Amino acid sequence: MSKDKCKEAVGLSEIGLGLEELIRRGARRVIQEAIEVELAELLEQFSNVKTLSGQRAVVRNGYLPEREVLTGAGPIAVKVPKVRDRSGSGVKFNSAIVPPYVRKSPRVSAALPWLYLKGISTGDMSEALSVLLGEDAKGLSANVVSRLKAQWADEHARWNQRDLSAARYVYWWVDGIHTGLRSEGSDGQCLLVIIGVTPDGRKERVAIGDGYRESKASWAEVLLDLKSRGLQAGPLAAVGDGAMGFWAALEEVFPATRAQRCWFHKMGNVLNALPKSQHGRAKADLQAIWMAATRADAFAAFDRFVTIYGAKYPRPPACSPKIETPC
């Protein structure tokens, strides 16, 4: 049979399959081919290793039992090959794509906490994943999710107790994030998040804590906890929206840190004071301020904005998009 005839026969055999099943079949084929490439590279690496009789020492030796791996395309059955090392040096084949004992892809594992935060209860998690990944989704019972929750809580607790005596930050970005997390009496509950930039330019999470309506007391608790774990000084500047709780707490705990309002929120406030017909041009003029290469250019762009819009639209904040520079 010609190649074209073979392709035609395969296509006919797949008529009537659902889209999800076709995707799973294609995913299985790609994964299996990638594993075979990994094996071929290993065999090539040891191709010069010979036994005393002159035979290749490292050869294929069948497959491990087939197992299912839960992926974003649903459960995929994979067969990982084995090798035999006749030299006795212990060469084994471990696939980087499907490591030993893996049952869920990293993407699926990452989906579990996201679903939980979205309001899916432990008991309903398996049903929710069945809708997303197919009825054959396995290994995600309520007990499994409960164990994962305990693991996440332990990891967060360890991270929340880490030593900060050597930590130094140039900038902080801060915000209160309302997640909609299920909880009795959760009105006003939010996550207080601080992202920091180190002197070498790396971004890292500084703090993730519980808060109530982004109040001063809640932010002060987060900042004082950082200080108690060894953080010697706050950053040069902290950037956030207009929530007053953080700024009041910052002034008490790290008074040397300069405050800078978030330009995204500031632009929104300014544009809200202008007619929609002016939004496109005004947004570009505002961006010219905070995206300026130098402070002199920023002040020039600021003066230009006030000249253009100040006379016609004097109502604050349109007439005064205050420039706040940390250094």
VOGU-3710 file (C-alpha; in Angstrom, 3 decimals, decimal comma):
1> mskdkckeav> 0,000/0,000/0,000  1,339/3,477/-0,885  2,014/6,148/1,749  -0,930/8,200/0,485  -3,227/5,189/0,807  -1,948/4,563/4,344  -2,630/8,160/5,353  -6,081/7,964/3,828  -6,840/4,761/5,741  -5,686/6,301/9,017
11> glseiglgle> -7,824/9,363/8,391  -10,880/7,198/7,682  -10,282/5,165/10,835  -10,444/8,331/12,943  -13,745/9,575/11,521  -16,309/9,770/14,287  -13,840/10,371/17,095  -14,459/13,373/19,297  -12,114/16,354/19,184  -10,766/15,596/22,678
21> elirrgarrv> -9,961/12,003/21,747  -8,158/13,128/18,588  -6,116/15,568/20,649  -5,223/12,850/23,149  -4,184/10,483/20,373  -2,002/13,157/18,802  -0,489/14,045/22,178  0,291/10,394/22,900  1,986/9,999/19,533  4,132/13,108/20,054
31> iqeaievela> 5,095/12,120/23,611  5,991/8,587/22,565  8,101/9,830/19,660  9,924/12,276/21,948  10,692/9,499/24,438  12,097/7,351/21,631  14,358/10,240/20,595  15,604/10,490/24,197  16,369/6,759/24,159  18,152/6,985/20,809
41> elleqfsnvk> 20,401/9,731/22,192  21,288/7,587/25,209  22,106/4,567/23,049  24,246/6,746/20,786  26,100/8,107/23,812  27,142/4,583/24,822  27,517/3,153/21,320  31,278/2,701/21,750  30,952/0,720/24,981  31,437/-2,974/24,121
51> tlsgqravvr> 31,374/-6,250/25,977  34,359/-8,654/25,928  32,731/-10,427/22,990  32,537/-7,172/21,010  28,784/-6,609/21,358  27,206/-3,294/22,340  26,943/-3,121/26,108  23,908/-0,843/26,352  20,900/-2,075/24,359  17,109/-1,782/24,387
61> ngylperevl> 15,295/-4,129/26,711  11,554/-3,746/26,155  9,256/-1,361/28,012  8,127/-0,590/31,517  4,426/-1,250/32,217  2,223/1,279/30,462  0,901/4,030/32,733  -1,337/7,059/32,394  -0,112/10,594/32,937  -2,691/13,310/33,533
71> tgagpiavkv> -2,007/16,248/31,207  -3,812/19,351/30,031  -5,182/17,229/27,167  -6,525/14,632/29,579  -5,040/11,265/30,613  -2,331/10,058/28,198  -1,114/6,434/28,216  2,670/6,246/27,796  5,179/3,417/27,518  8,692/4,228/28,700
81> pkvrdrsgsg> 11,394/1,932/27,250  14,073/0,181/29,283  17,721/-0,494/28,523  19,996/-3,377/29,483  23,569/-2,632/30,497  25,649/-5,746/29,859  28,824/-4,049/31,098  27,566/-3,950/34,668  28,183/-0,203/35,068  24,535/0,476/35,910
91> vkfnsaivpp> 23,398/2,568/32,937  19,644/3,234/33,091  17,224/5,178/30,930  15,189/7,864/32,697  13,009/10,036/30,468  13,141/13,766/31,198  9,703/14,132/29,587  8,021/11,449/31,701  10,185/10,919/34,810  9,738/7,755/36,901
101> yvrksprvsa> 6,534/7,629/38,955  5,130/10,884/37,579  1,330/10,800/37,443  0,442/14,420/36,704  2,046/16,987/34,435  3,258/20,228/36,100  0,461/22,149/34,336  -2,228/19,977/35,921  -0,574/20,192/39,339  -0,536/23,992/39,012
111> alpwlylkgi> -4,263/23,974/38,145  -5,258/22,439/41,476  -4,525/25,453/43,733  -6,001/27,759/41,082  -9,270/25,794/41,088  -9,342/25,792/44,874  -8,875/29,561/45,060  -11,647/29,974/42,496  -14,056/28,359/44,939  -14,020/24,669/43,995
121> stgdmseals> -14,336/22,652/47,199  -12,153/19,650/47,937  -14,991/17,219/47,323  -15,862/18,783/43,950  -12,282/18,976/42,652  -12,354/15,602/40,903  -15,647/16,463/39,169  -14,300/19,840/38,048  -11,163/18,266/36,590  -13,246/15,612/34,869
131> vllgedakgl> -15,062/18,403/33,020  -11,733/19,986/32,041  -9,716/16,852/31,303  -12,238/14,113/30,600  -14,092/11,485/32,582  -10,952/9,368/32,830  -9,142/11,883/35,056  -7,746/9,815/37,903  -5,681/10,219/41,020  -7,381/13,447/42,071
141> sanvvsrlka> -9,791/12,331/44,764  -10,789/14,482/47,716  -8,156/12,737/49,852  -5,415/13,536/47,317  -6,431/17,193/47,174  -6,538/17,346/50,989  -2,982/16,006/51,171  -1,881/18,558/48,587  -3,518/21,364/50,588  -1,576/20,301/53,674
151> qwadeharwn> 1,626/20,231/51,607  0,978/23,724/50,231  0,296/25,029/53,746  3,581/23,562/55,021  5,539/25,051/52,110  3,969/28,472/52,684  4,666/28,316/56,416  8,338/27,495/55,813  8,631/30,294/53,258  6,899/32,702/55,656
161> qrdlsaaryv> 9,507/31,961/58,337  12,629/32,326/56,179  15,500/34,479/57,420  15,673/37,951/55,812  18,783/39,321/57,503  20,699/39,295/54,200  17,816/40,612/52,065  18,158/43,993/50,356  15,604/45,620/48,052  15,691/48,675/45,804
171> ywwvdgihtg> 11,980/48,765/44,929  8,803/47,194/46,253  5,562/46,821/44,341  2,660/46,367/46,748  -1,015/45,609/46,304  -4,004/44,057/48,014  -5,560/41,272/45,942  -9,164/40,250/46,526  -9,372/36,588/45,466  -12,981/35,684/46,250
181> lrsegsdgqc> -11,714/32,818/48,411  -14,510/30,967/50,201  -14,587/31,679/53,911  -17,190/32,453/56,516  -17,236/36,164/57,245  -14,699/36,783/54,469  -16,051/40,193/53,442  -13,074/42,481/53,054  -10,519/39,666/53,260  -7,649/39,986/50,799
191> llviigvtpd> -4,060/38,964/50,151  -1,402/41,583/50,888  1,383/41,058/48,364  4,845/42,618/48,154  7,132/42,019/45,165  10,701/43,248/45,547  13,604/44,051/43,228  17,087/43,262/44,541  20,164/45,425/43,798  21,181/43,009/41,029
201> grkervaigd> 17,808/43,431/39,292  16,084/40,196/40,308  12,384/40,184/41,155  11,245/38,053/44,065  8,238/37,615/46,314  8,830/39,389/49,603  5,565/38,772/51,442  2,125/37,267/50,922  -0,116/37,749/53,929  -3,751/37,917/54,953
211> gyreskaswa> -5,359/41,300/55,353  -8,666/43,011/56,017  -9,667/45,735/53,566  -5,981/46,688/53,128  -6,116/48,401/56,519  -3,166/50,068/58,218  -3,187/47,411/60,957  -3,038/44,575/58,396  -0,181/46,131/56,439  1,689/46,994/59,653
221> evlldlksrg> 1,477/43,345/60,719  3,052/42,255/57,413  5,830/44,872/57,582  6,620/44,204/61,244  6,853/40,474/60,509  9,449/41,198/57,788  11,393/43,315/60,249  11,236/40,652/62,975  12,791/38,130/60,585  15,843/40,296/60,034
231> lqagplaavg> 14,982/42,767/57,273  17,189/45,653/58,310  15,703/48,377/56,117  12,916/48,927/53,645  13,559/49,600/49,956  14,523/52,968/48,524  11,006/53,310/47,118  7,672/51,528/47,360  5,174/51,651/44,495  1,453/51,089/45,010
241> dgamgfwaal> -2,046/52,407/44,460  -3,841/54,966/46,584  -4,830/52,591/49,404  -3,940/54,635/52,490  -3,432/51,687/54,831  -0,100/50,662/53,336  1,331/54,182/53,238  0,426/54,856/56,864  1,983/51,560/57,963  5,096/52,125/55,831
251> eevfpatraq> 5,685/55,531/57,417  5,727/53,942/60,858  7,749/50,773/60,131  10,144/51,910/57,367  10,001/55,732/57,428  13,061/56,155/55,173  11,325/54,464/52,228  9,965/56,920/49,695  6,435/56,495/48,368  5,543/56,457/44,696
261> rcwfhkmgnv> 2,013/56,140/43,396  1,446/53,534/40,724  1,295/55,251/37,338  -1,254/52,783/36,012  -3,740/53,856/38,672  -2,723/57,496/38,324  -3,351/57,411/34,580  -6,778/55,893/35,210  -7,644/58,695/37,623  -6,526/61,362/35,141
271> lnalpksqhg> -8,351/59,803/32,185  -11,551/59,535/34,230  -11,513/63,360/34,504  -11,251/63,776/30,718  -13,833/63,145/27,983  -13,429/59,843/26,140  -12,614/61,683/22,940  -9,357/62,814/24,567  -8,317/59,472/26,077  -6,129/58,222/23,235
281> rakadlqaiw> -3,998/61,359/22,973  -3,951/62,034/26,725  -2,821/58,476/27,489  0,118/58,852/25,105  1,032/62,202/26,682  0,890/60,667/30,170  3,062/57,760/29,098  5,616/60,240/27,795  6,034/61,466/31,391  6,773/58,218/33,195
291> maatradafa> 8,555/56,591/30,254  10,938/59,529/29,771  14,622/58,628/29,592  15,694/61,353/32,041  14,138/63,387/34,826  14,493/66,552/32,744  12,549/64,916/29,901  9,894/63,797/32,395  9,384/67,333/33,716  9,267/68,677/30,157
301> afdrfvtiyg> 6,561/66,130/29,270  4,720/67,040/32,486  4,746/70,759/31,639  3,544/69,977/28,132  0,633/67,927/29,510  -0,423/70,730/31,879  -0,214/73,286/29,050  -2,376/71,183/26,723  -5,062/70,027/29,169  -4,833/72,327/32,197
311> akyprppacs> -6,739/75,297/30,819  -9,586/73,326/29,275  -9,895/70,592/31,924  -8,812/72,219/35,222  -10,569/69,712/37,506  -8,011/67,616/39,417  -6,475/65,207/38,799  -6,605/65,966/35,065  -4,812/69,277/35,497  -2,035/67,890/37,703
321> pkietpc> -0,673/64,384/36,996  1,906/64,821/39,759  5,353/63,485/39,002  6,638/61,294/41,804  10,234/60,228/41,397  11,963/58,060/44,006  15,482/59,187/43,250
//
